[in-house]
């Protein structure tokens, strides 16, 4: 780069650089003290650089859709038009799946295209796993309460906590809720957040985790926010000795441990209305 652009000042950032030094480099770049930031994918999330309007991603065929979508989201974050260039070493050696990923990103570059990209990513990669969003619709059938219980038990087993006992709420709300890879691309990080949220015992703990997520990865998207709200519903329901919450159409039914039931109506069948109505009921009756 220096041979091509001898008068341009360049700084380098990667995961081996000490955090304090890395933060200083980012701050200097934000203040325009140098021209080009040469970086690894460490910059894919958590950076807000309004003045940056161009990103060139080398070896783009080796990245996943979520990673590339996050990386290109680092530019065009102000009134300046953003430009993203995906560079590959040899078009002839790109795998069919890599071509599909790049075409999907090229076709979905509009604001709010994350959902469309997620669907195409699922089509390309196939079904997901317990820490991903690709659940093929089964979560709504088994209920989120049972799903969370299964997740908690699996995590307890992996950590050797065989004595863990969980009092759970069977949540059967017909909604979509998970920690989105559009927000957090690394499976390892999402798994850790699932673990922490599923073990949260009070709303303050959930709010603290949510604040940390927003600080590290930006404002949660709708699907991720709904998962966080689902955890709050579980906590509030446990405090009220509710053993099951279910929904059908616009009706939401709360079943107490003594099997008494109360049904309320949501303004619509939309996910956000179902969640908002459920939370409002639980907060008013706490």
N, C-alpha and C positions, 0 to 999 in steps of 0.2 A: 504493500500500500504506500509506503514512504517513497519507493522508487517511482511509483506512478504519480503520487501527490506529494512532492517534496516540501511544499510550503504549508501543508496541513498538519495540525497538531493532533496526535492520536493518544488515547489512554486505553489501557487494557483492564478488564475485570473478569474474574472467574472465581470458582468456589474455594480455591486455595489461598486467596487473598484474605487477610485478617478483616473481620467485619468492620472495624473502625476505619481502616484504610479504604475498604470498598464503599462505605457510606460517604466518605470524603470525596471519592472519585465521582460518585453519583451526584453529590451536591455541586461539585465543580462543573459537571456537564450541564446540570440544570441552570447554572449561572452563566453558561456560555464561555467558560474559561478554556475549553478546547473544542475541536470541531467534530471528531469522530470517536464514538465509544465502541471499541472492539470487545465483544463479550461472548460468553457461552450462553446457554439457555437459562442461566441463573437469573436473567433479567425478565423472564417471561411473565412474572406476576408481581404485584405489589409496588410497581413503579408508576409514578404519575409525572410525566415530563411533557408539559404542554408545548414546549418549543420544538420538540423532536417531530419532524414530519416525514422522515424517510428511514426505512429499515431494510437491510439486505440480509436474507437468511441463506447461508451457504449449506449445501447438503440437505436441502428441504425434503428430499425424498426419503430421508432417514427419520423424519419426525412424524409423530402422530397428528391427527387433525386437531385435537384439543391443544397440543403444544403450539402448533403453527397459528391457530386462532388466537391464542393468548399472546404470542410474540407479535403478531401484526397489530394487536390491540394496544401496543406500546406507543404507536404513532397516531396522529390524527385526533388527539385528545383536546384540541382547542378549536379555534376558528380557522386554523391552517389546514389545508387539504393534506391528507396523509397518503404516502406511497409505500407499498410493500412489494419487494421483489423476491421471489422464490428462485434460488439458483441450484441447479443440479450439475453434477460432473459430466454425465454422459446420458443423453436421452435414450440411447439404445439399450442401456442396462437397467433402466428403471423397471421395477416390478409392476405387474398389473394393479395391485392394491395401492401402490404409491401413486400411480397415475390417477386412480379413482379419487384418492385423497386430495391431490392437487387440483383436480377438476372440480371437486366439491367445494373447495375453498375459493376457487376463482368464481364459481357460480353463486356463492353465498357470501358476498362481501358487503351486504347492506346492513344497516343498523337493526339489531334484533334478530340476526340470522343464526344465533346460537342453537336454537331448537332444531331448525332444519339441518344444521351440521351434525347435531347429536344423532338424529335419525339416520342420516347417511353414514355416519361413523359406525352405528350399530349394524347397518346392512353390510358394510365392508368387513367388519371384524367378527360379526356373529354375536351370539348371546353373551352376556356379561357374567358377573359373579356376585357374590353376596355384598361386596363393597362397591359395586358399580351400579349404574342406573338401568342397565339392560336386564330387567327382571321378567320380561316377556309377559307381563300382566298378572303373574301369579300372586304378587304381594296383596293386591286388592282382594283376592279370593281367600287367602289364609288370614288376613287381618294384620294391621300394623303392630298390634300388641303382641301377637304371637311371633311375628317377624323380629321385633325388638328382643323378645325373650330368647329366641333362637340365636340371635346375634350376641346377646349378652352371655348366654351359656357357652357359645363357641369361643368367645374371647376369654371367658373364665377358664375354659379347658386349656386353651393355648398358653395361658399364663400360669397354669398349674393351680389355680384357685378353685379346687374341686369342692370346697365347702361353701362356696358362694350361694346364698339363698336369695331369691328375688321375689318380692311381692309385685305382681304385674297387673296391668290393666289391659283387657282385650279390646284393642281399638280397631274397629271395622268401619273406618270412614273411607268412602269411595273417592280418594284423592291421590294425586301423584306427589310424592315427597321423598327426596334423597339428597345427599351431598353431591352436587353436580360436578362432573369432571371439567365442565366449562369454567367453573370457579376455581377448582383445585384439581390439577391434572395428575398429581402423583398418587397412586393407589396407597402407598405407605402412609402418606399424610392424611388421606381421607379415612383410612382405617383407624388411625390414632384419634381422629376427631369423632368418628362413630363411637369408639370406645369411651372417650371422655363424656360425650353427650349422653350416651346410654346409662352411664354410671352417675350422672348428675342427680343430686338429691334435693336441690332447691332451685327456685327460679333465678336467684342471684348467681348461682354457679353457671347456669345456662347463659345468662346475659353476659357474664364475664368471658365465656368461651366465644360467644357471638361477636363481642367487641374485638377479641383477639383475631378472629377470622377476618373481620372487616379490615383490621389494621394490616394484616399480612397479605390478604388476597383481594382486597377491594370489597365493595358492597355485594352481599350475597345476591344471587339471582333468585327468581321467584321459587323455583323448585327447592333450592337449598334453604331459603327462608321458611318454606312450608315444613321442611323436616325439623327445623329448629322449633317452630311453633307446635309441631306434633309432640316433641319432647316436653314442652311446657304443658300441653294438654295432659300428658301422662302424669306429670308431677302434680298438677292441680287435682286430677282425678284421684290419685292415691291419697292426697290429703283429705278428700271428701268421702273416702271409702267406697268409691265407685269401681265396680269390677269390670264393666263393659260399656263402651260407647260405640254405637253403630249408626249408620245412616242409610236411608233408602229414599231415592228421589230428593225431596227437600226436607224430609223428616229426620231428626236426629234424636236417638233414644239413649237415655242414661239409665243403666241398671246398677242399683246398689248391691252391696254384699248380701243384704237380706232379701234380694230378688225383687224389691219394689222398683217400678219403672216410671220414668217421666219422659215424655216426648215433646220436643219443641220443633218449630218450623224455621228453616233458613229462607232468606229472601229468594234464593235460587239454588240450582244444583252445582254452581261453579265452585271450584276448589276453595277460592278465597272466601266466599260467603259461608261455606260449610265450616271452615276453620274459624273465621271471625265469630260466627254465631256460637260455636262450641266454646271458644275461649271466653266470650262475654258471659255465657251462662255460668261457667265454672268460677269466674272472677266475682260475679255478683252473688254467688251462693257460697263463697268461701268464708 
